[in-house]
Amino acid sequence: MVEAHKSVLLKEAIEWLNVKPNGLYVDGTLGLGGHAEAIAQRLGEHGRLLGLDVDSKNLAKAERLLQPFGKLIRTKQINFRELNKALVQEGWDGVDGLLFDLGVASPQLESAERGFSFQSEGPLDMRLDPSHGKSAYEFLSTIKEEKLVSLLKEFGEERNAHRLARSILFEVSQGRLNTTRELATLCSRYCTRGGKSHPATRVFLALRSMVNDELGALEDLLSQSPDALKIGGRLVIISFHSLEDRKVKEKFRVLSREPSLNGNRFVVLTKKPVVPSFEEQRENPRARSAKLRVLERVA
């Protein structure tokens, strides 16, 4: 049984995607399949949807949810930064819509062994694909102090980054920082507090981004996805962090002013980002920071 999970900005994302019954679409962050299901419900006999995700467990759960749609949907375990590769493998030379939700699915956060959350005891892992790459603990065992300070300042927005970084690396060197709870306790001691969030929230977000190279993957995505659109095709991106949103906003702004390297032209459809309604934020607190932006390729 698939765990309960609420897809963020579901109604808004599908409306902005403007699904055509016989169109070709990519959900580049399939997750548990909530957005994909809504897209598939609008496809006709000749429409197709390709779902991408790096997490094999997510894929298996999404595939069970999407099974009733049969041949309308195909899935691949691949990072969205390899979008062009996935399209070539499908034999698609252009799509009518691309959707990317840069958040993490609730079951990933709630699974203690994945190490994403400080609310339960688990290893410092944080890999979206546990079968590849270094864990958060392995990164912290080798990272230089100045690089960790930069990460905590830039992505974690932590004003006390120097003291926190020094303390983290010292505890790791002494073998006393192996679990999510131990890191959260350290953050409670050294992090500056902001609003209602736990002081460890942004530190965990920053480490997860580092472990999975999330900003690098987003840059790769933004360099490929616009030119993958057919004329009239739309690119919809939902971000959850100010740095991610800034990158999306800036790339869209540049593309709206001048053609891409392939000579394609684009228009930004969302002058301001679309944000969750008060009702959605109340029902799903994880949606509070979400921002949705839309780019369309024009003739």
C-alpha positions as CSV (number, residue, x, y, z in Angstrom):
1,M,0.0,0.0,0.0
2,V,1.3,3.4,-1.0
3,E,1.8,5.8,2.0
4,A,-0.4,8.9,2.2
5,H,1.4,11.7,0.5
6,K,0.0,15.1,-0.6
7,S,1.4,16.4,-3.9
8,V,2.1,20.1,-3.5
9,L,0.3,22.6,-5.7
10,L,-1.3,19.7,-7.5
11,K,-4.3,21.6,-9.0
12,E,-2.2,24.6,-10.0
13,A,0.6,22.5,-11.6
14,I,-1.8,20.6,-13.7
15,E,-3.7,23.7,-14.8
16,W,-0.5,25.5,-15.8
17,L,0.8,22.4,-17.6
18,N,-2.3,22.7,-19.9
19,V,-2.4,18.9,-20.7
20,K,-3.3,18.0,-24.3
21,P,-5.0,14.6,-24.6
22,N,-2.6,13.4,-27.3
23,G,0.5,15.2,-26.0
24,L,3.9,13.9,-24.7
25,Y,4.7,14.8,-21.1
26,V,7.5,14.2,-18.6
27,D,7.1,14.2,-14.8
28,G,10.8,14.5,-14.0
29,T,10.3,14.0,-10.2
30,L,7.8,11.2,-10.1
31,G,7.8,10.7,-6.4
32,L,4.8,8.7,-5.3
33,G,2.9,9.5,-8.6
34,G,0.4,12.2,-7.4
35,H,1.2,14.7,-10.2
36,A,1.6,11.9,-12.7
37,E,-1.8,10.4,-11.9
38,A,-3.4,13.8,-12.5
39,I,-1.7,14.2,-15.8
40,A,-2.5,10.6,-17.0
41,Q,-6.2,11.2,-16.2
42,R,-6.2,13.9,-18.8
43,L,-4.4,11.9,-21.5
44,G,-6.2,10.4,-24.5
45,E,-5.4,7.1,-26.3
46,H,-2.3,8.6,-28.0
47,G,-1.0,10.6,-25.2
48,R,2.1,9.5,-23.3
49,L,3.7,10.3,-19.9
50,L,7.3,9.5,-18.9
51,G,8.0,9.4,-15.2
52,L,11.6,9.8,-13.9
53,D,12.9,9.3,-10.3
54,V,16.3,8.3,-8.8
55,D,14.6,6.5,-5.9
56,S,13.8,2.9,-6.7
57,K,11.4,2.7,-3.8
58,N,9.5,5.7,-5.0
59,L,9.3,4.2,-8.5
60,A,7.9,1.0,-7.2
61,K,5.1,2.7,-5.3
62,A,4.3,5.1,-8.1
63,E,4.1,2.2,-10.6
64,R,1.5,0.5,-8.4
65,L,-0.6,3.7,-8.3
66,L,-0.3,4.3,-12.1
67,Q,-0.8,0.7,-13.1
68,P,-4.4,1.3,-14.3
69,F,-3.2,3.7,-17.0
70,G,-1.2,0.9,-18.7
71,K,0.7,1.9,-21.8
72,L,0.1,5.6,-21.3
73,I,2.9,5.7,-18.8
74,R,6.5,4.6,-18.7
75,T,8.9,5.0,-15.9
76,K,12.7,5.2,-15.6
77,Q,15.1,5.3,-12.7
78,I,17.2,8.2,-13.7
79,N,18.1,11.7,-12.3
80,F,16.3,14.5,-14.0
81,R,19.6,16.1,-14.8
82,E,19.8,13.4,-17.5
83,L,16.6,14.5,-19.2
84,N,18.0,14.6,-22.7
85,K,19.3,11.1,-22.3
86,A,15.9,9.9,-21.2
87,L,14.2,11.6,-24.1
88,V,16.6,10.0,-26.6
89,Q,16.0,6.6,-25.1
90,E,12.2,7.1,-25.7
91,G,12.7,8.4,-29.2
92,W,11.1,11.7,-28.4
93,D,12.5,14.8,-30.1
94,G,10.2,17.2,-28.2
95,V,7.5,17.2,-25.5
96,D,4.4,19.2,-24.8
97,G,5.1,19.6,-21.1
98,L,7.6,19.1,-18.4
99,L,6.9,19.1,-14.6
100,F,9.5,19.1,-11.9
101,D,8.7,19.1,-8.1
102,L,12.0,19.7,-6.4
103,G,10.8,18.6,-3.0
104,V,11.2,15.2,-1.2
105,A,8.3,12.8,-0.8
106,S,6.9,12.4,2.7
107,P,7.8,8.7,3.0
108,Q,11.5,9.6,2.3
109,L,11.4,12.2,5.1
110,E,9.6,9.8,7.5
111,S,11.8,6.8,6.8
112,A,14.4,6.8,9.7
113,E,16.9,4.7,7.8
114,R,17.1,7.3,5.0
115,G,18.5,9.9,7.4
116,F,16.6,12.9,5.9
117,S,14.8,13.9,9.1
118,F,16.0,15.0,12.6
119,Q,12.6,13.9,14.1
120,S,13.6,10.3,14.2
121,E,16.9,8.5,15.0
122,G,18.7,7.2,11.9
123,P,22.1,7.2,10.1
124,L,23.5,10.3,8.5
125,D,22.8,9.2,5.0
126,M,20.5,11.6,3.0
127,R,21.0,10.1,-0.4
128,L,18.0,10.2,-2.8
129,D,19.5,7.1,-4.4
130,P,21.0,5.0,-1.6
131,S,22.8,2.8,-4.0
132,H,25.1,5.5,-5.3
133,G,27.4,8.2,-4.0
134,K,28.6,9.2,-0.6
135,S,26.4,9.5,2.5
136,A,26.2,12.7,4.5
137,Y,28.5,11.1,7.1
138,E,31.1,10.3,4.5
139,F,30.9,13.9,3.2
140,L,31.3,15.3,6.7
141,S,34.3,13.0,7.3
142,T,36.2,14.5,4.4
143,I,34.9,18.0,3.8
144,K,37.1,21.0,4.5
145,E,35.9,23.5,7.1
146,E,35.7,26.4,4.8
147,K,33.5,24.5,2.3
148,L,31.1,23.4,5.1
149,V,30.9,27.0,6.3
150,S,30.1,28.2,2.8
151,L,27.4,25.5,2.5
152,L,25.8,26.4,5.8
153,K,25.8,30.1,5.0
154,E,24.6,29.9,1.4
155,F,22.1,27.1,1.5
156,G,21.5,26.7,5.2
157,E,21.3,30.5,5.7
158,E,23.0,29.9,9.1
159,R,24.5,33.1,10.6
160,N,26.5,31.0,13.1
161,A,28.0,28.9,10.3
162,H,31.7,29.1,11.5
163,R,31.0,27.8,15.0
164,L,28.6,25.2,13.8
165,A,30.9,23.9,11.1
166,R,33.8,23.7,13.5
167,S,31.7,21.8,16.1
168,I,30.3,19.4,13.5
169,L,33.7,18.5,12.1
170,F,35.2,18.1,15.6
171,E,32.4,15.8,16.7
172,V,32.8,13.7,13.5
173,S,36.6,13.4,14.1
174,Q,35.9,12.2,17.6
175,G,33.4,9.6,16.4
176,R,30.5,11.2,18.3
177,L,28.3,12.3,15.3
178,N,26.8,9.3,13.6
179,T,23.1,9.8,13.7
180,T,20.4,12.4,12.8
181,R,19.5,13.0,16.4
182,E,23.1,13.7,17.4
183,L,23.4,16.2,14.6
184,A,20.0,17.8,15.5
185,T,21.2,18.1,19.2
186,L,24.3,19.9,18.0
187,C,22.3,22.3,15.8
188,S,20.0,23.1,18.8
189,R,23.1,24.2,20.7
190,Y,24.8,26.3,18.0
191,C,22.2,27.3,15.3
192,T,20.5,30.6,15.3
193,R,16.7,30.2,15.6
194,G,14.3,31.5,13.0
195,G,10.5,31.5,13.2
196,K,8.7,28.3,14.2
197,S,11.1,25.9,12.5
198,H,13.5,23.6,14.4
199,P,17.0,25.1,14.3
200,A,18.3,22.0,12.5
201,T,15.8,22.3,9.6
202,R,18.0,24.4,7.2
203,V,21.2,22.5,8.2
204,F,19.6,19.2,7.2
205,L,18.3,20.8,4.0
206,A,21.8,22.1,3.2
207,L,23.5,18.7,3.8
208,R,20.9,16.9,1.7
209,S,21.5,19.4,-1.1
210,M,25.3,18.8,-0.9
211,V,25.0,15.0,-0.7
212,N,22.7,14.9,-3.8
213,D,24.3,17.9,-5.7
214,E,20.8,19.3,-6.0
215,L,21.8,22.8,-7.1
216,G,24.1,21.3,-9.8
217,A,21.3,19.0,-10.9
218,L,18.9,21.9,-11.2
219,E,21.4,23.9,-13.3
220,D,21.8,20.9,-15.6
221,L,18.0,20.6,-15.8
222,L,17.6,24.3,-16.6
223,S,20.2,24.1,-19.4
224,Q,18.3,21.1,-21.1
225,S,14.6,21.4,-20.4
226,P,13.5,24.6,-22.3
227,D,14.8,23.3,-25.6
228,A,13.1,20.0,-25.1
229,L,9.7,21.7,-25.4
230,K,7.7,21.8,-28.6
231,I,6.2,25.1,-29.6
232,G,3.4,25.8,-27.1
233,G,5.0,23.4,-24.7
234,R,5.3,24.4,-21.0
235,L,7.9,23.9,-18.3
236,V,6.5,23.9,-14.8
237,I,8.9,23.9,-11.8
238,I,8.0,23.8,-8.1
239,S,10.8,24.8,-5.8
240,F,11.0,24.9,-2.0
241,H,14.2,26.9,-1.3
242,S,15.0,30.5,-2.1
243,L,18.2,29.5,-3.9
244,E,16.4,27.1,-6.1
245,D,13.6,29.6,-6.9
246,R,16.2,32.3,-7.6
247,K,18.0,30.0,-10.2
248,V,14.7,29.2,-11.9
249,K,13.5,32.8,-11.9
250,E,16.8,34.0,-13.4
251,K,17.0,31.4,-16.1
252,F,13.4,32.0,-17.1
253,R,14.1,35.8,-17.2
254,V,17.1,35.3,-19.5
255,L,15.2,33.0,-21.8
256,S,12.3,35.5,-22.1
257,R,14.6,38.2,-23.2
258,E,16.7,36.4,-25.8
259,P,16.6,33.1,-27.8
260,S,18.2,30.0,-26.4
261,L,21.4,28.6,-28.1
262,N,19.1,26.6,-30.4
263,G,17.2,29.7,-31.4
264,N,14.1,28.9,-29.5
265,R,12.0,31.7,-27.9
266,F,10.1,31.6,-24.6
267,V,7.7,33.6,-22.5
268,V,7.3,33.5,-18.7
269,L,3.7,32.9,-17.9
270,T,4.0,33.5,-14.2
271,K,5.0,37.1,-13.5
272,K,5.0,36.2,-9.8
273,P,5.4,32.7,-8.5
274,V,2.3,30.7,-7.7
275,V,2.1,29.8,-4.0
276,P,-0.1,27.3,-2.1
277,S,-3.4,28.5,-0.8
278,F,-3.9,29.1,2.9
279,E,-6.0,25.9,3.0
280,E,-3.2,23.9,1.5
281,Q,-0.6,25.3,3.8
282,R,-2.8,24.5,6.8
283,E,-3.4,20.9,5.6
284,N,0.1,20.3,4.5
285,P,2.7,22.5,6.4
286,R,5.5,21.2,4.1
287,A,3.9,23.1,1.2
288,R,4.5,26.5,2.9
289,S,7.7,27.4,1.1
290,A,6.7,26.1,-2.3
291,K,6.8,28.4,-5.4
292,L,5.7,27.4,-8.9
293,R,7.0,29.1,-12.0
294,V,6.0,28.4,-15.7
295,L,7.9,28.9,-19.0
296,E,6.3,28.4,-22.4
297,R,8.1,28.0,-25.7
298,V,6.6,30.2,-28.4
299,A,6.8,30.4,-32.2
